[in-house]
Amino acid sequence: MAVIDSLIQWDHPDLVKKTYKSGDRSDKLPGEEYGWDFSSPGEGDADTRLSSQEMSQIQAEFQDTFKLPSDQLLKKYQQLSGILKQRYPKASDSEIAHRIRNLIRAEIGSEFHGTWAAGVIAANSEDKAGILGVAPHTQILPIRVFGLRGAINMASLSEAIGYAASRNVDVINMSLGGLLPDEGLTEQIFDVLDAHRHLVIVASAGNENLDGVGFPAGIPGVVSVGATNMTGNRTFYSSYGGGLDLVAPGGEIQNSLSGGILTTGGTWLDGFWQGMSVPDYTWGLALDPLGKYVQVQGTSFSAPIVSGVVALMKGEDPKRRLSRDEIVSILNQTATYDGLNLSKADANRYRLQKEVGFGTVVDAPVSRPSGIFPKAKPVSAQEYFFGRGLVNADAAVQAVKQR
């Protein structure tokens, strides 16, 4: 299973034994051992983890949020303070300082987005003191394409997909995307899918709350995954409509962290806490004071749930008798609308869209056609918001066994 994402801290106690180690091969890259970092200049880097240089870039900001009193924090981060005061004019200085702390911690914590995705799929600690991913016996091939602050280019992403395919992975998870397609990336995905008939690529539908999934999820042949919350509703952020294949839990934490997806974090590294005491409280998305575990939300985490289910299905098909099309067909056929609910807002949104036509933009923040693959006739409200339904791991695995 390849995870193409940001920082993947594969030495996390729950991931270190689940990381694929490169053997001897003729096309092995210089120093390649545990995946590859395509975000680095030139030909890349052999380590997808946070480097000492990168730690030095973000350590001070992270520690400021714990060390500095409110008045010093406001002074040091004047620009951010000014933005927040405009947004929250009635907030006190202490409230603004609290928001600054949370924003900086969230930004730095989310640098480990790839670690979050990998944990959802394959977390499995040796001492059983941690958490279990959807497919805890799956091996992860870590592939980094994002630098710090979300820096990425499409050429690196295309290279990463080709690299993953060359390493004969069964599944590629991409918890990433944008609204508009990239021609080179699309061609690369088509080429890889054509050349590897058993390879399944899974991508997040997007967090834009738009009719029509983003890309690469919208590329034909890629399994696109939207997100539901704990009550079975579509999450407030999940994109829907054209191109959506199915949904899985993605978390919703605006009211409570307990509604999030529990996974592996990255701020437990010693460098973050060097020279300071670890707090005696939890903070931000962290479940524990170190941030070894976090609770998150996004289609970025519903996608790896489906990737994990595909891994479980592949585990019941060791001889690879089933093609990608057969695996995806089973995923879709075993998905269910049981337990899913339409919110009143979504029901009304569907009524309006059905009335004006499913090829018409309704209240979209960007100018583009409604849905990537407009239907000739209206789909049901359930399919509009949930695709083929909620992924059903047990039914999908049993269906593979019966084949």
C-alpha positions in Angstrom: 0.0 0.0 0.0 1.5 3.3 -1.1 0.6 6.4 0.9 1.3 9.5 -1.3 1.1 12.5 1.1 3.1 14.9 3.3 5.4 14.0 6.1 5.1 10.3 6.9 6.8 9.7 10.3 7.2 6.0 9.7 9.2 5.5 13.0 6.0 6.2 15.0 5.7 3.2 17.4 2.4 2.2 15.7 3.9 2.4 12.2 7.5 1.4 12.4 6.8 -2.4 12.0 4.2 -1.7 9.2 6.6 0.1 6.9 7.8 -1.6 3.7 11.5 -1.9 3.5 13.0 -1.9 0.0 15.0 -4.9 -0.9 17.7 -5.3 -3.5 16.4 -4.2 -6.9 18.0 -2.9 -10.1 16.0 0.3 -10.0 16.6 1.1 -6.4 17.2 4.8 -5.8 20.3 6.1 -4.0 19.8 5.4 -0.3 16.3 4.1 -0.8 15.1 2.0 2.2 11.7 3.2 3.4 10.0 4.9 0.5 10.9 8.2 -1.1 10.5 11.9 -0.7 9.7 13.6 -4.0 9.2 17.0 -2.3 13.0 17.5 -1.9 15.0 19.3 -4.7 16.5 17.4 -7.5 15.9 13.6 -7.6 14.4 13.7 -4.1 15.4 12.2 -0.7 15.4 8.8 0.9 13.5 9.9 4.0 9.9 10.9 4.2 10.2 11.9 7.9 10.8 15.4 9.3 14.5 16.3 8.9 16.6 18.2 11.4 16.6 21.2 9.1 12.8 21.2 8.9 12.6 20.8 12.7 14.6 23.9 13.1 12.2 25.8 10.9 9.1 25.0 12.9 10.4 24.2 16.5 10.5 27.8 17.7 6.9 28.7 16.6 5.6 25.5 18.2 7.4 26.2 21.5 6.2 29.8 21.5 2.7 28.6 21.8 3.5 26.9 25.1 6.3 29.2 26.5 5.2 32.8 25.8 2.6 34.6 27.9 -0.3 36.2 26.0 1.1 39.7 25.8 4.5 38.5 24.3 2.7 36.1 21.9 0.5 39.0 20.6 3.5 41.2 20.2 5.6 38.6 18.4 2.7 37.5 16.1 1.3 41.0 15.4 0.2 40.3 11.9 -1.8 37.2 12.8 -3.1 39.0 15.8 -4.4 41.9 13.6 -6.1 39.5 11.3 -7.9 37.7 14.1 -8.9 41.0 15.8 -10.6 42.0 12.5 -12.3 38.7 12.3 -13.3 38.6 16.0 -13.7 42.3 17.0 -15.3 41.5 20.4 -12.6 39.0 21.4 -10.3 39.9 24.3 -6.5 39.8 24.1 -6.4 36.6 26.0 -9.0 35.1 23.6 -7.0 36.2 20.5 -3.8 34.8 22.1 -5.6 31.5 22.6 -6.6 31.4 18.9 -3.1 32.1 17.9 -1.8 29.2 19.9 -4.4 26.9 18.4 -3.8 28.1 14.8 0.0 27.6 15.1 -0.3 24.2 16.7 -2.8 23.1 14.2 -0.7 24.2 11.3 2.4 22.5 12.6 0.5 19.4 13.6 -1.0 19.1 10.2 2.5 19.0 8.6 2.1 15.3 9.5 -1.0 14.8 7.4 0.7 11.8 5.8 1.3 10.2 9.2 -2.4 10.7 10.0 -3.4 9.0 6.7 -0.9 6.1 7.2 -2.2 5.5 10.8 -5.8 5.3 9.6 -4.8 2.5 7.3 -2.2 0.4 9.1 -1.5 1.5 12.7 -0.5 -1.5 14.8 1.8 -1.2 17.7 3.9 -4.2 18.9 3.0 -3.7 22.5 -0.7 -3.2 21.7 -0.6 0.1 23.7 -1.5 2.2 20.6 -4.2 2.1 18.1 -5.3 -0.2 15.2 -5.8 0.9 11.7 -8.4 -0.5 9.3 -5.8 -3.0 7.9 -3.3 -3.5 10.7 -1.3 -6.2 8.9 -0.8 -4.1 5.7 2.7 -2.7 4.9 2.9 0.9 4.0 5.2 2.3 1.3 5.7 6.0 2.4 5.9 8.5 -0.4 6.2 12.2 0.3 5.1 14.9 -2.2 4.4 17.8 0.1 7.1 20.0 1.6 6.5 22.2 4.6 3.6 24.6 4.4 1.9 22.4 1.8 4.4 23.1 -1.0 3.8 20.7 -3.9 4.1 20.5 -7.7 2.3 18.2 -10.1 5.4 16.9 -11.7 6.5 15.5 -8.4 3.1 14.0 -7.8 3.2 12.3 -11.2 6.7 10.9 -10.4 5.4 9.6 -7.1 2.6 7.7 -8.7 4.9 6.2 -11.2 7.3 5.2 -8.4 4.6 3.6 -6.4 3.5 1.5 -9.4 7.1 0.5 -10.1 7.3 -0.9 -6.6 4.3 -3.2 -7.4 2.0 -1.8 -4.7 -1.6 -3.2 -4.6 -3.2 0.1 -3.6 -2.3 3.8 -3.8 -3.9 6.2 -1.3 -4.0 9.9 -2.2 -5.6 12.1 0.5 -5.0 15.2 -1.6 -6.5 17.1 -4.5 -7.7 20.2 -6.2 -10.7 21.5 -8.1 -9.1 21.5 -11.5 -7.5 18.6 -13.3 -3.8 18.6 -14.4 -3.2 17.2 -17.8 0.1 15.6 -17.0 -1.2 14.0 -13.8 -4.2 12.7 -15.6 -2.1 11.1 -18.3 0.2 9.5 -15.7 -2.7 8.0 -13.8 -4.3 6.6 -17.0 -0.9 5.1 -18.0 -0.4 3.5 -14.6 -3.9 2.1 -14.5 -3.6 0.7 -18.0 -0.3 -1.0 -17.2 -1.3 -2.4 -13.8 -4.7 -4.0 -14.0 -4.8 -5.1 -10.3 -3.7 -1.7 -8.9 -6.5 0.3 -7.1 -6.1 4.0 -6.7 -8.2 5.7 -4.0 -8.5 9.5 -3.5 -10.4 11.9 -1.3 -13.4 13.6 -2.9 -12.5 17.0 -1.4 -13.5 19.2 1.5 -15.0 22.0 -0.6 -18.7 21.1 0.0 -19.2 21.3 -3.8 -21.3 19.3 -6.3 -18.5 17.4 -8.1 -15.5 15.8 -6.6 -12.0 17.2 -7.0 -9.0 15.8 -8.7 -7.4 13.3 -8.9 -10.5 11.7 -7.3 -12.5 12.7 -10.4 -10.2 10.9 -12.9 -12.0 7.8 -14.3 -10.7 4.7 -12.7 -9.8 6.4 -9.4 -12.1 5.5 -6.5 -13.4 8.8 -5.0 -14.4 8.8 -1.4 -16.6 11.3 0.5 -17.1 11.6 4.2 -19.8 10.9 6.7 -20.0 11.8 10.4 -20.9 9.7 13.5 -24.6 10.2 13.0 -24.6 9.0 9.4 -25.0 12.5 7.8 -22.7 13.8 5.1 -20.1 15.9 6.8 -20.5 19.7 6.4 -17.3 19.8 4.3 -17.5 16.7 2.1 -17.9 17.2 -1.7 -20.7 15.2 -3.4 -22.5 14.7 -6.7 -20.7 14.1 -9.9 -17.8 11.6 -9.7 -18.5 10.4 -6.1 -18.1 6.6 -5.7 -18.8 6.0 -2.1 -18.4 7.4 1.4 -16.7 6.4 4.7 -16.4 8.0 8.1 -14.3 11.2 7.8 -14.8 12.8 11.2 -16.4 16.0 12.3 -14.8 17.9 15.1 -16.1 21.4 15.1 -18.3 20.6 18.2 -16.2 17.9 19.9 -12.9 16.1 19.2 -14.6 12.8 20.0 -16.3 13.1 16.6 -13.0 12.9 14.8 -11.0 10.0 13.3 -8.3 8.8 15.8 -4.9 8.3 14.2 -1.1 8.6 14.6 0.4 12.1 15.1 3.9 13.5 14.7 4.6 16.1 17.4 5.8 13.4 19.9 9.3 13.8 18.4 11.9 14.9 21.0 12.9 18.0 19.0 9.5 19.6 19.6 10.0 19.5 23.3 13.7 20.1 23.6 14.5 22.6 26.4 10.9 22.7 27.7 8.5 20.7 29.8 5.8 18.6 28.2 2.4 20.2 29.2 0.2 18.4 31.6 -2.8 18.9 29.4 -4.0 18.0 25.9 -4.1 20.7 23.2 -5.4 21.2 19.7 -6.2 18.0 17.9 -4.0 16.0 20.2 -5.4 13.2 22.3 -2.3 13.2 24.6 0.1 16.0 25.7 2.8 14.9 23.2 0.5 14.6 20.2 1.4 11.0 19.5 -2.3 10.5 18.7 -4.7 13.0 17.2 -8.4 13.2 16.3 -8.9 14.7 12.8 -11.5 15.3 10.1 -11.6 15.4 6.3 -12.2 13.3 3.2 -8.4 12.8 3.7 -9.3 10.2 6.3 -12.4 8.7 4.7 -10.2 7.8 1.7 -7.6 5.8 3.7 -10.5 3.9 5.4 -11.5 2.7 2.0 -7.9 2.0 1.0 -7.7 -0.1 4.2 -10.8 -2.0 3.2 -9.3 -2.7 -0.3 -6.2 -4.0 1.5 -8.3 -6.4 3.5 -10.0 -7.5 0.3 -6.6 -8.1 -1.3 -5.6 -10.1 1.7 -8.3 -12.6 0.8 -7.1 -12.8 -2.8 -3.4 -13.7 -2.4 -3.1 -15.0 -6.0 -4.5 -11.7 -7.3 -7.3 -13.4 -9.3 -9.4 -10.4 -9.1 -8.7 -7.4 -11.3 -9.1 -3.8 -10.2 -12.5 -3.5 -11.9 -13.7 -6.6 -10.0 -12.5 -5.2 -6.6 -14.1 -1.9 -7.3 -17.3 -3.5 -8.4 -17.4 -5.5 -5.1 -16.8 -2.3 -3.2 -19.7 -0.6 -4.9 -22.1 -3.6 -4.8 -21.5 -4.2 -1.0 -21.8 -0.5 0.0 -25.0 0.3 1.7 -27.3 3.3 2.5 -28.1 1.7 5.8 -27.4 4.1 8.7 -27.0 7.1 6.3 -29.2 10.1 6.8 -30.0 13.1 4.7 -29.9 16.3 6.7 -32.7 18.8 6.2 -30.2 21.2 4.5 -29.1 18.4 2.1 -32.6 17.4 1.4 -33.5 20.9 0.4 -30.3 21.3 -1.6 -31.3 18.2 -3.6 -34.8 19.5 -4.2 -33.4 22.7 -5.6 -30.8 21.1 -7.8 -33.3 18.5 -9.1 -35.6 21.4 -10.1 -33.0 23.5 -11.9 -31.2 20.6 -13.4 -28.1 18.6 -12.5 -26.0 20.4 -15.1 -26.5 23.8 -13.5 -24.3 25.6 -11.0 -26.1 26.4 -7.8 -24.5 28.7 -5.3 -20.9 27.4 -6.1 -18.0 29.6 -4.9 -16.1 28.9 -8.1 -17.2 29.1 -11.7 -17.4 25.6 -13.1 -20.0 23.0 -14.3 -22.0 21.3 -11.6 -20.5 17.8 -11.2 -17.8 16.3 -13.2 -20.0 13.7 -15.0 -23.5 15.3 -15.3 -26.2 12.6 -15.4 -28.7 12.5 -18.2 -31.5 12.2 -15.6 -31.7 13.0 -11.9 -30.0 10.5 -9.6 -31.6 9.7 -6.2 -30.9 12.0 -3.3 -28.9 9.2 -1.6 -26.7 8.7 -4.6 -26.2 12.4 -5.0 -24.7 12.8 -1.6 -23.4 9.3 -0.8 -22.5 7.8 -4.2 -23.1 4.0 -4.0 -23.3 4.2 -0.2 -21.2 3.6 2.9 -18.3 1.3 2.5 -19.0 -2.1 4.2 -15.7 -3.8 5.0 -17.2 -7.1 6.3 -19.5 -7.5 3.3 -16.7 -6.6 0.8 -14.3 -9.1 2.4 -16.9 -11.8 2.5 -17.7 -11.2 -1.2 -14.0 -11.7 -2.1 -13.9 -14.9 -0.1 -16.9 -16.2 -2.0 -15.2 -15.5 -5.3 
